[in-house]
Amino acid sequence: MTRPLRLSLLLIFVSAFCVATSHAQTPLQLEREQARKELKLIADHLAGQRLNQPWIEWPNVEPKQLIEYLKQLDAADQLRLEAIALARKYAVPAELIKKPEQGAAYHNLVRDRLRFAWRVLLETGVLHTGMSLEEAVAILGLPDMVYGNKEPANNIVDWSYESIMHVNPALRCSFRRAVLQKIEVINK
């Protein structure tokens, strides 16, 4: 093989590699931009800017796709940290209770806030089994119900949102030897 031919082949391989990697990066960038748009749309909704439109009427706002994308990111990724910060903002049920009564639209909004917050915190590992009650309280605030056992280190603890609605969301955590064993989102 002559030298110009080898250089030509090398140039072709380098060009093909560059084209292949540029096409491989484009969907990831598009996916990131889509995730950023979804997070912005969710943040606007949770802020109450579209108070009378729950997620059921918004098929593109369901956070499942966003959460799946967030789980792929590094722990220090800025988009992941922004989603966790938004989730922590709305994770404490006691802070979402408004006096005087705000009506059904507000209670539906609070359900969306809690559903988003708890899902993001659970799926990203911010809330996880193995943590202490003190760590959970730092994230969720003081629980509103503690079901005691004969041993104080074995408890079931609820963080719930109480409203005029018939069904209200709650996060139930089971502790054994003061260590979180099970987390579940329930309705009360």
TATA-V11227 format. One record per backbone hydrogen bond with DSSP energy under -0.5 kcal/mol. NH is the residue of the N-H (numbers start at 1). CO is the residue of the C=O. If there is no record, write none. Layout:
# TATA-V11227
<<NH & CO> <NH & CO>>
This chain:
# TATA-V11227
<<6 & 2> <7 & 3> <8 & 4> <9 & 5> <10 & 6> <11 & 7> <12 & 8> <13 & 9> <14 & 10> <15 & 11> <16 & 12> <17 & 13> <18 & 14> <19 & 15> <20 & 16> <21 & 17> <22 & 18> <23 & 19> <24 & 20> <25 & 21> <26 & 22> <27 & 23> <28 & 24> <29 & 25> <30 & 26> <31 & 27> <32 & 28> <33 & 29> <34 & 30> <35 & 31> <36 & 32> <37 & 33> <38 & 34> <39 & 35> <40 & 36> <41 & 37> <42 & 38> <43 & 39> <44 & 40> <45 & 41> <46 & 42> <47 & 43> <48 & 45> <49 & 44> <51 & 48> <53 & 50> <57 & 54> <58 & 55> <61 & 58> <62 & 58> <65 & 62> <67 & 63> <68 & 64> <69 & 65> <70 & 66> <71 & 67> <72 & 68> <72 & 69> <73 & 69> <73 & 70> <77 & 74> <81 & 77> <82 & 78> <83 & 79> <84 & 80> <85 & 81> <86 & 82> <87 & 83> <88 & 84> <89 & 85> <90 & 86> <90 & 87> <91 & 88> <93 & 91> <95 & 92> <96 & 92> <96 & 93> <97 & 93> <97 & 94> <107 & 103> <108 & 104> <109 & 105> <110 & 106> <111 & 107> <112 & 108> <113 & 109> <114 & 110> <115 & 111> <116 & 112> <117 & 113> <118 & 114> <119 & 115> <120 & 116> <121 & 117> <122 & 118> <123 & 119> <124 & 120> <125 & 122> <126 & 121> <127 & 121> <128 & 126> <130 & 180> <131 & 128> <133 & 178> <136 & 132> <137 & 133> <138 & 134> <139 & 135> <139 & 136> <140 & 136> <141 & 137> <144 & 158> <145 & 158> <147 & 156> <148 & 146> <152 & 150> <154 & 151> <155 & 153> <155 & 175> <156 & 147> <157 & 173> <158 & 145> <159 & 171> <160 & 158> <161 & 169> <162 & 160> <163 & 161> <170 & 186> <171 & 159> <172 & 170> <172 & 184> <173 & 157> <173 & 171> <174 & 182> <175 & 155> <175 & 173> <176 & 179> <178 & 153> <179 & 176> <180 & 131> <181 & 174> <182 & 174> <184 & 172> <186 & 170> <186 & 184> <188 & 168>>
